[in-house]
């Protein structure tokens, strides 16, 4: 069993920065991907940034050039968010997929971008 715990969310003004962290408890084997998603009320969860097991990194178009995924889920994974906009307001979730299509999610951390 794997548990993912996010931290680092909060209230920030437009143009500001936040760094989210995701710590994993438990053993993760045969990792397919590790990523950050976000969700706003009434909307589907959307992919923000992803590490693939073959070394690729993908970003949603809306965050390219502003967000950076880094770290390693076997220690801590990060999402550095710069030049934040009000439309970045959401609950951000850490996620991993391992072999067999098994998915693990954190409980999320709220990011609010507002003046």
ABEGO torsion letter per residue (X at the ends): XBBBBBBGBEBBBBGBBBBBBBBBBEBBBGBABBBBBBBBBGBBBBBABBBBAAGBBBBBAAABGABBBBEBAABBBBBBBBGBBAAABBBBBBBBBBBGGBBBBBAEBBBBBBX
